[in-house]
Amino acid sequence: MIKFLDLQKINNRFREEFQTAFSKSLDDAHFILGDNVTKFENEFAKYCGTDYCVGTANGLDALTLILKGYIQLGKLKKGDKVIVPANTFIATILSVLHAELVPVFIEPDPKTYNISAKTVESYLGKDVKAIIMVHLYGQLADTKGLMELVSNNNLLLIEDAAQAHGAISNYKNLKAGNLSNAAAFSFYPSKNLGALGDGGAVTTNDKELVEVLSLLRNYGSKEKYKNEIVGYNSRLDDLQAAFLNIKLKMLNKDNERRREIAKTYLKGIKNSKLKLPLYDGSENHVFYAFVIEVEARDKFIEHLNQNGIEYLIHYPIPPHKQYAFHRFSHLNLPISEKIHKRIISLPISPIMTNTEVDTVIKVLNSY
Ligand SMILES: *Cc1c(COP(=O)(O)O)cnc(C)c1O
């Protein structure tokens, strides 16, 4: 059996360091916004190349608080339209709704699964005030195009970088998290940088936004029991920050191993029934997921099951077809719908062995 993602094995590499960090945390007893959070915020900002990082409780909150922060600063207002990819994890779109903004669903480029500036441009109108670009599956979106588009049209650009920790753009060599006004990260356990529970962060160079976010995540309060704005409780847990400080040191190596596996898949899988992902071989992809397309997916899944290969589908139902979003079900988004019917994600993770990778290739070539 080849696991899709062996979280036990991934985290076991750090067992002793985690245990030391946990003991220290027990001794210090500074569980909320302690030194581990501050250290992680400094280290992760440095890693991404941004001036600031603000920890949050999870990735959805990171996205939502960016939008609410810009509302607080008067740069967005209730009812403004925000462009989002139609094929994304539902959190991207939920954040827009939670901030009382209006999502505009855009079809992706079927080759990269990401939105491109060319498509977005035709949807710009006077009510569109922001674009959320998602670096889906770990591959950076059309960074150059979208950065130019927002600067020519005076729009906010926001990154959903929940799947792209450490990806580096071919454009200006900037990292995910530093390609927009503000970026949201998730440290959900399965992400490229994953905690042992929930966690999230915003990275940005916008000092005003940081000040608002620091309040918003903490009951609108800088000083205990003094509430300046109507805030939330969405702090990055201090113990999770301690674990993330340990794992961050391994992130580049882990991403490099993911790319190595992806390259091996791309070279080894030779089957005309399977459409492999587009990859230019650069560091602009960190392969959160290795996603292929297949016509008769159920039959292919049977083949994987028979051969003991775990898989996932990122994602089986497009957001506008989710029951929770039935108000968007009338939207005509054929590219996204087609993608959702055909995609399947193969096992990929930094601890996969070469033998396991070769087995996956053999199984795929025998389909
Ligand atoms: C995981 C993920 C999120 C949400 O992160 P949580 O920490 O689970 O809230 C948002 N967007 C994308 C694209 C994700 O993959």
PDBQT file of the ligand as one rigid body, heavy atoms in Angstrom, charges set to zero:
ROOT
HETATM    1  C1  LIG A 401      -6.012  24.659   2.844  1.00  0.00    +0.000 C 
HETATM    2  C2  LIG A 401      -6.478  25.781   2.026  1.00  0.00    +0.000 A 
HETATM    3  C3  LIG A 401      -7.123  26.892   2.586  1.00  0.00    +0.000 A 
HETATM    4  C4  LIG A 401      -7.632  26.970   3.993  1.00  0.00    +0.000 C 
HETATM    5  O1  LIG A 401      -6.781  26.673   4.994  1.00  0.00    +0.000 OA
HETATM    6  P1  LIG A 401      -7.333  26.205   6.439  1.00  0.00    +0.000 P 
HETATM    7  O2  LIG A 401      -6.105  26.370   7.280  1.00  0.00    +0.000 OA
HETATM    8  O3  LIG A 401      -7.794  24.817   6.321  1.00  0.00    +0.000 OA
HETATM    9  O4  LIG A 401      -8.394  27.156   6.848  1.00  0.00    +0.000 OA
HETATM   10  C5  LIG A 401      -7.424  27.956   1.756  1.00  0.00    +0.000 A 
HETATM   11  N1  LIG A 401      -7.157  27.920   0.442  1.00  0.00    +0.000 NA
HETATM   12  C6  LIG A 401      -6.566  26.864  -0.133  1.00  0.00    +0.000 A 
HETATM   13  C7  LIG A 401      -6.283  26.906  -1.596  1.00  0.00    +0.000 C 
HETATM   14  C8  LIG A 401      -6.214  25.754   0.628  1.00  0.00    +0.000 A 
HETATM   15  O5  LIG A 401      -5.649  24.700   0.029  1.00  0.00    +0.000 OA
ENDROOT
TORSDOF 0
